[in-house]
Amino acid sequence: MTNVCTRLYVQIAHFRNLLMAPAVIVAVRQGLDISTRKSATICLIGWTIVQILIGFVQVLEQQLIR
């Protein structure tokens, strides 16, 4: 049951992140005073790097638990 709850929580978190993406793009655009296209590119690249790092940390955590 815990595994199912964890998976559901992860899916909800990913959905919430997708909903926040436009707000983040606008914030980056306004903060850096750049075009929306450049801002979206920065956000997409940054989000990908963050997701890779999160995956790496999760794998490392599993290895340390064993």
Jmol script that loads the backbone (N, CA, C; Angstrom):
load data "model"
ATOM      1  N   MET A   1       0.831  -1.204   0.000  1.00  0.00           N
ATOM      2  CA  MET A   1       0.000   0.000   0.000  1.00  0.00           C
ATOM      3  C   MET A   1       0.869   1.260   0.000  1.00  0.00           C
ATOM      4  N   THR A   2       1.949   1.238   0.757  1.00  0.00           N
ATOM      5  CA  THR A   2       2.826   2.396   0.827  1.00  0.00           C
ATOM      6  C   THR A   2       3.424   2.715  -0.538  1.00  0.00           C
ATOM      7  N   ASN A   3       3.783   1.672  -1.287  1.00  0.00           N
ATOM      8  CA  ASN A   3       4.363   1.875  -2.607  1.00  0.00           C
ATOM      9  C   ASN A   3       3.357   2.557  -3.541  1.00  0.00           C
ATOM     10  N   VAL A   4       2.107   2.178  -3.454  1.00  0.00           N
ATOM     11  CA  VAL A   4       1.059   2.788  -4.289  1.00  0.00           C
ATOM     12  C   VAL A   4       0.881   4.255  -3.903  1.00  0.00           C
ATOM     13  N   CYS A   5       0.883   4.536  -2.624  1.00  0.00           N
ATOM     14  CA  CYS A   5       0.738   5.921  -2.159  1.00  0.00           C
ATOM     15  C   CYS A   5       1.919   6.774  -2.612  1.00  0.00           C
ATOM     16  N   THR A   6       3.104   6.199  -2.550  1.00  0.00           N
ATOM     17  CA  THR A   6       4.292   6.927  -2.987  1.00  0.00           C
ATOM     18  C   THR A   6       4.209   7.245  -4.473  1.00  0.00           C
ATOM     19  N   ARG A   7       3.793   6.263  -5.272  1.00  0.00           N
ATOM     20  CA  ARG A   7       3.663   6.498  -6.712  1.00  0.00           C
ATOM     21  C   ARG A   7       2.620   7.570  -7.007  1.00  0.00           C
ATOM     22  N   LEU A   8       1.512   7.535  -6.287  1.00  0.00           N
ATOM     23  CA  LEU A   8       0.465   8.530  -6.481  1.00  0.00           C
ATOM     24  C   LEU A   8       0.982   9.919  -6.120  1.00  0.00           C
ATOM     25  N   TYR A   9       1.713   9.999  -5.015  1.00  0.00           N
ATOM     26  CA  TYR A   9       2.281  11.286  -4.598  1.00  0.00           C
ATOM     27  C   TYR A   9       3.237  11.828  -5.656  1.00  0.00           C
ATOM     28  N   VAL A  10       4.058  10.974  -6.224  1.00  0.00           N
ATOM     29  CA  VAL A  10       5.007  11.395  -7.263  1.00  0.00           C
ATOM     30  C   VAL A  10       4.256  11.897  -8.486  1.00  0.00           C
ATOM     31  N   GLN A  11       3.195  11.194  -8.895  1.00  0.00           N
ATOM     32  CA  GLN A  11       2.415  11.624 -10.054  1.00  0.00           C
ATOM     33  C   GLN A  11       1.761  12.983  -9.804  1.00  0.00           C
ATOM     34  N   ILE A  12       1.244  13.191  -8.612  1.00  0.00           N
ATOM     35  CA  ILE A  12       0.624  14.476  -8.272  1.00  0.00           C
ATOM     36  C   ILE A  12       1.675  15.579  -8.283  1.00  0.00           C
ATOM     37  N   ALA A  13       2.855  15.287  -7.751  1.00  0.00           N
ATOM     38  CA  ALA A  13       3.926  16.280  -7.729  1.00  0.00           C
ATOM     39  C   ALA A  13       4.343  16.670  -9.144  1.00  0.00           C
ATOM     40  N   HIS A  14       4.456  15.696 -10.044  1.00  0.00           N
ATOM     41  CA  HIS A  14       4.823  16.002 -11.425  1.00  0.00           C
ATOM     42  C   HIS A  14       3.742  16.835 -12.104  1.00  0.00           C
ATOM     43  N   PHE A  15       2.476  16.518 -11.855  1.00  0.00           N
ATOM     44  CA  PHE A  15       1.380  17.281 -12.446  1.00  0.00           C
ATOM     45  C   PHE A  15       1.400  18.718 -11.932  1.00  0.00           C
ATOM     46  N   ARG A  16       1.644  18.880 -10.640  1.00  0.00           N
ATOM     47  CA  ARG A  16       1.709  20.219 -10.058  1.00  0.00           C
ATOM     48  C   ARG A  16       2.845  21.014 -10.681  1.00  0.00           C
ATOM     49  N   ASN A  17       3.983  20.358 -10.913  1.00  0.00           N
ATOM     50  CA  ASN A  17       5.111  21.038 -11.540  1.00  0.00           C
ATOM     51  C   ASN A  17       4.776  21.487 -12.951  1.00  0.00           C
ATOM     52  N   LEU A  18       4.034  20.678 -13.694  1.00  0.00           N
ATOM     53  CA  LEU A  18       3.645  21.057 -15.049  1.00  0.00           C
ATOM     54  C   LEU A  18       2.728  22.271 -15.045  1.00  0.00           C
ATOM     55  N   LEU A  19       1.861  22.360 -14.036  1.00  0.00           N
ATOM     56  CA  LEU A  19       0.960  23.504 -13.946  1.00  0.00           C
ATOM     57  C   LEU A  19       1.705  24.783 -13.590  1.00  0.00           C
ATOM     58  N   MET A  20       2.807  24.653 -12.854  1.00  0.00           N
ATOM     59  CA  MET A  20       3.571  25.822 -12.441  1.00  0.00           C
ATOM     60  C   MET A  20       4.529  26.308 -13.520  1.00  0.00           C
ATOM     61  N   ALA A  21       4.781  25.499 -14.544  1.00  0.00           N
ATOM     62  CA  ALA A  21       5.771  25.832 -15.561  1.00  0.00           C
ATOM     63  C   ALA A  21       5.531  27.191 -16.227  1.00  0.00           C
ATOM     64  N   PRO A  22       4.311  27.518 -16.655  1.00  0.00           N
ATOM     65  CA  PRO A  22       4.123  28.830 -17.291  1.00  0.00           C
ATOM     66  C   PRO A  22       4.466  29.988 -16.359  1.00  0.00           C
ATOM     67  N   ALA A  23       4.140  29.866 -15.087  1.00  0.00           N
ATOM     68  CA  ALA A  23       4.456  30.931 -14.131  1.00  0.00           C
ATOM     69  C   ALA A  23       5.961  31.087 -13.968  1.00  0.00           C
ATOM     70  N   VAL A  24       6.663  29.972 -13.965  1.00  0.00           N
ATOM     71  CA  VAL A  24       8.127  30.022 -13.840  1.00  0.00           C
ATOM     72  C   VAL A  24       8.733  30.671 -15.077  1.00  0.00           C
ATOM     73  N   ILE A  25       8.230  30.323 -16.243  1.00  0.00           N
ATOM     74  CA  ILE A  25       8.744  30.909 -17.492  1.00  0.00           C
ATOM     75  C   ILE A  25       8.543  32.419 -17.494  1.00  0.00           C
ATOM     76  N   VAL A  26       7.373  32.870 -17.068  1.00  0.00           N
ATOM     77  CA  VAL A  26       7.103  34.311 -17.020  1.00  0.00           C
ATOM     78  C   VAL A  26       8.007  34.990 -15.997  1.00  0.00           C
ATOM     79  N   ALA A  27       8.207  34.359 -14.846  1.00  0.00           N
ATOM     80  CA  ALA A  27       9.069  34.936 -13.819  1.00  0.00           C
ATOM     81  C   ALA A  27      10.509  35.067 -14.316  1.00  0.00           C
ATOM     82  N   VAL A  28      10.998  34.042 -14.992  1.00  0.00           N
ATOM     83  CA  VAL A  28      12.356  34.102 -15.544  1.00  0.00           C
ATOM     84  C   VAL A  28      12.435  35.186 -16.610  1.00  0.00           C
ATOM     85  N   ARG A  29      11.419  35.257 -17.465  1.00  0.00           N
ATOM     86  CA  ARG A  29      11.405  36.264 -18.531  1.00  0.00           C
ATOM     87  C   ARG A  29      11.456  37.669 -17.952  1.00  0.00           C
ATOM     88  N   GLN A  30      10.633  37.910 -16.941  1.00  0.00           N
ATOM     89  CA  GLN A  30      10.591  39.243 -16.351  1.00  0.00           C
ATOM     90  C   GLN A  30      11.845  39.543 -15.539  1.00  0.00           C
ATOM     91  N   GLY A  31      12.332  38.539 -14.813  1.00  0.00           N
ATOM     92  CA  GLY A  31      13.511  38.744 -13.983  1.00  0.00           C
ATOM     93  C   GLY A  31      14.769  39.009 -14.785  1.00  0.00           C
ATOM     94  N   LEU A  32      14.912  38.331 -15.911  1.00  0.00           N
ATOM     95  CA  LEU A  32      16.102  38.493 -16.742  1.00  0.00           C
ATOM     96  C   LEU A  32      15.886  39.469 -17.893  1.00  0.00           C
ATOM     97  N   ASP A  33      14.648  39.947 -18.040  1.00  0.00           N
ATOM     98  CA  ASP A  33      14.287  40.876 -19.124  1.00  0.00           C
ATOM     99  C   ASP A  33      14.703  40.300 -20.483  1.00  0.00           C
ATOM    100  N   ILE A  34      14.213  39.083 -20.766  1.00  0.00           N
ATOM    101  CA  ILE A  34      14.514  38.400 -22.025  1.00  0.00           C
ATOM    102  C   ILE A  34      13.208  37.969 -22.673  1.00  0.00           C
ATOM    103  N   SER A  35      13.300  37.428 -23.879  1.00  0.00           N
ATOM    104  CA  SER A  35      12.096  37.001 -24.595  1.00  0.00           C
ATOM    105  C   SER A  35      11.518  35.731 -23.960  1.00  0.00           C
ATOM    106  N   THR A  36      10.257  35.486 -24.255  1.00  0.00           N
ATOM    107  CA  THR A  36       9.588  34.295 -23.733  1.00  0.00           C
ATOM    108  C   THR A  36      10.243  33.028 -24.262  1.00  0.00           C
ATOM    109  N   ARG A  37      10.657  33.028 -25.521  1.00  0.00           N
ATOM    110  CA  ARG A  37      11.300  31.853 -26.108  1.00  0.00           C
ATOM    111  C   ARG A  37      12.605  31.518 -25.372  1.00  0.00           C
ATOM    112  N   LYS A  38      13.426  32.531 -25.108  1.00  0.00           N
ATOM    113  CA  LYS A  38      14.680  32.296 -24.368  1.00  0.00           C
ATOM    114  C   LYS A  38      14.383  31.827 -22.947  1.00  0.00           C
ATOM    115  N   SER A  39      13.380  32.425 -22.336  1.00  0.00           N
ATOM    116  CA  SER A  39      13.005  32.050 -20.984  1.00  0.00           C
ATOM    117  C   SER A  39      12.534  30.597 -20.924  1.00  0.00           C
ATOM    118  N   ALA A  40      11.717  30.193 -21.892  1.00  0.00           N
ATOM    119  CA  ALA A  40      11.225  28.811 -21.941  1.00  0.00           C
ATOM    120  C   ALA A  40      12.384  27.838 -22.144  1.00  0.00           C
ATOM    121  N   THR A  41      13.339  28.215 -22.980  1.00  0.00           N
ATOM    122  CA  THR A  41      14.505  27.363 -23.214  1.00  0.00           C
ATOM    123  C   THR A  41      15.307  27.186 -21.930  1.00  0.00           C
ATOM    124  N   ILE A  42      15.545  28.275 -21.219  1.00  0.00           N
ATOM    125  CA  ILE A  42      16.272  28.204 -19.954  1.00  0.00           C
ATOM    126  C   ILE A  42      15.535  27.296 -18.965  1.00  0.00           C
ATOM    127  N   CYS A  43      14.216  27.449 -18.873  1.00  0.00           N
ATOM    128  CA  CYS A  43      13.426  26.645 -17.931  1.00  0.00           C
ATOM    129  C   CYS A  43      13.443  25.168 -18.309  1.00  0.00           C
ATOM    130  N   LEU A  44      13.308  24.865 -19.587  1.00  0.00           N
ATOM    131  CA  LEU A  44      13.303  23.467 -20.018  1.00  0.00           C
ATOM    132  C   LEU A  44      14.653  22.797 -19.770  1.00  0.00           C
ATOM    133  N   ILE A  45      15.725  23.492 -20.070  1.00  0.00           N
ATOM    134  CA  ILE A  45      17.054  22.927 -19.826  1.00  0.00           C
ATOM    135  C   ILE A  45      17.289  22.776 -18.329  1.00  0.00           C
ATOM    136  N   GLY A  46      16.932  23.798 -17.566  1.00  0.00           N
ATOM    137  CA  GLY A  46      17.103  23.736 -16.108  1.00  0.00           C
ATOM    138  C   GLY A  46      16.277  22.628 -15.483  1.00  0.00           C
ATOM    139  N   TRP A  47      15.022  22.482 -15.933  1.00  0.00           N
ATOM    140  CA  TRP A  47      14.155  21.441 -15.388  1.00  0.00           C
ATOM    141  C   TRP A  47      14.715  20.055 -15.683  1.00  0.00           C
ATOM    142  N   THR A  48      15.242  19.873 -16.884  1.00  0.00           N
ATOM    143  CA  THR A  48      15.832  18.585 -17.255  1.00  0.00           C
ATOM    144  C   THR A  48      17.032  18.264 -16.382  1.00  0.00           C
ATOM    145  N   ILE A  49      17.888  19.242 -16.160  1.00  0.00           N
ATOM    146  CA  ILE A  49      19.066  19.023 -15.308  1.00  0.00           C
ATOM    147  C   ILE A  49      18.633  18.683 -13.885  1.00  0.00           C
ATOM    148  N   VAL A  50      17.662  19.388 -13.373  1.00  0.00           N
ATOM    149  CA  VAL A  50      17.174  19.120 -12.012  1.00  0.00           C
ATOM    150  C   VAL A  50      16.601  17.713 -11.915  1.00  0.00           C
ATOM    151  N   GLN A  51      15.828  17.282 -12.909  1.00  0.00           N
ATOM    152  CA  GLN A  51      15.243  15.945 -12.883  1.00  0.00           C
ATOM    153  C   GLN A  51      16.320  14.868 -12.943  1.00  0.00           C
ATOM    154  N   ILE A  52      17.366  15.086 -13.736  1.00  0.00           N
ATOM    155  CA  ILE A  52      18.468  14.126 -13.802  1.00  0.00           C
ATOM    156  C   ILE A  52      19.169  14.040 -12.449  1.00  0.00           C
ATOM    157  N   LEU A  53      19.396  15.182 -11.827  1.00  0.00           N
ATOM    158  CA  LEU A  53      20.048  15.184 -10.515  1.00  0.00           C
ATOM    159  C   LEU A  53      19.188  14.504  -9.451  1.00  0.00           C
ATOM    160  N   ILE A  54      17.893  14.721  -9.498  1.00  0.00           N
ATOM    161  CA  ILE A  54      16.994  14.061  -8.551  1.00  0.00           C
ATOM    162  C   ILE A  54      17.050  12.553  -8.742  1.00  0.00           C
ATOM    163  N   GLY A  55      17.036  12.092  -9.989  1.00  0.00           N
ATOM    164  CA  GLY A  55      17.146  10.665 -10.266  1.00  0.00           C
ATOM    165  C   GLY A  55      18.458  10.095  -9.763  1.00  0.00           C
ATOM    166  N   PHE A  56      19.551  10.834  -9.966  1.00  0.00           N
ATOM    167  CA  PHE A  56      20.854  10.395  -9.488  1.00  0.00           C
ATOM    168  C   PHE A  56      20.861  10.256  -7.972  1.00  0.00           C
ATOM    169  N   VAL A  57      20.295  11.228  -7.281  1.00  0.00           N
ATOM    170  CA  VAL A  57      20.238  11.178  -5.818  1.00  0.00           C
ATOM    171  C   VAL A  57      19.391   9.999  -5.357  1.00  0.00           C
ATOM    172  N   GLN A  58      18.290   9.716  -6.030  1.00  0.00           N
ATOM    173  CA  GLN A  58      17.441   8.586  -5.653  1.00  0.00           C
ATOM    174  C   GLN A  58      18.169   7.262  -5.840  1.00  0.00           C
ATOM    175  N   VAL A  59      18.899   7.118  -6.938  1.00  0.00           N
ATOM    176  CA  VAL A  59      19.673   5.896  -7.165  1.00  0.00           C
ATOM    177  C   VAL A  59      20.754   5.763  -6.119  1.00  0.00           C
ATOM    178  N   LEU A  60      21.453   6.860  -5.836  1.00  0.00           N
ATOM    179  CA  LEU A  60      22.501   6.834  -4.818  1.00  0.00           C
ATOM    180  C   LEU A  60      21.926   6.465  -3.456  1.00  0.00           C
ATOM    181  N   GLU A  61      20.763   7.001  -3.139  1.00  0.00           N
ATOM    182  CA  GLU A  61      20.105   6.684  -1.873  1.00  0.00           C
ATOM    183  C   GLU A  61      19.789   5.199  -1.785  1.00  0.00           C
ATOM    184  N   GLN A  62      19.294   4.616  -2.857  1.00  0.00           N
ATOM    185  CA  GLN A  62      18.985   3.184  -2.872  1.00  0.00           C
ATOM    186  C   GLN A  62      20.241   2.350  -2.700  1.00  0.00           C
ATOM    187  N   GLN A  63      21.346   2.778  -3.304  1.00  0.00           N
ATOM    188  CA  GLN A  63      22.595   2.063  -3.159  1.00  0.00           C
ATOM    189  C   GLN A  63      23.115   2.132  -1.726  1.00  0.00           C
ATOM    190  N   LEU A  64      22.932   3.267  -1.078  1.00  0.00           N
ATOM    191  CA  LEU A  64      23.386   3.426   0.304  1.00  0.00           C
ATOM    192  C   LEU A  64      22.546   2.619   1.272  1.00  0.00           C
ATOM    193  N   ILE A  65      21.261   2.446   0.945  1.00  0.00           N
ATOM    194  CA  ILE A  65      20.369   1.663   1.811  1.00  0.00           C
ATOM    195  C   ILE A  65      20.755   0.198   1.802  1.00  0.00           C
ATOM    196  N   ARG A  66      21.196  -0.313   0.645  1.00  0.00           N
ATOM    197  CA  ARG A  66      21.601  -1.712   0.540  1.00  0.00           C
ATOM    198  C   ARG A  66      22.849  -1.892   1.293  1.00  0.00           C
TER     199      ARG A  66
END
end "model"
wireframe off; spacefill off
backbone 0.3
color backbone group
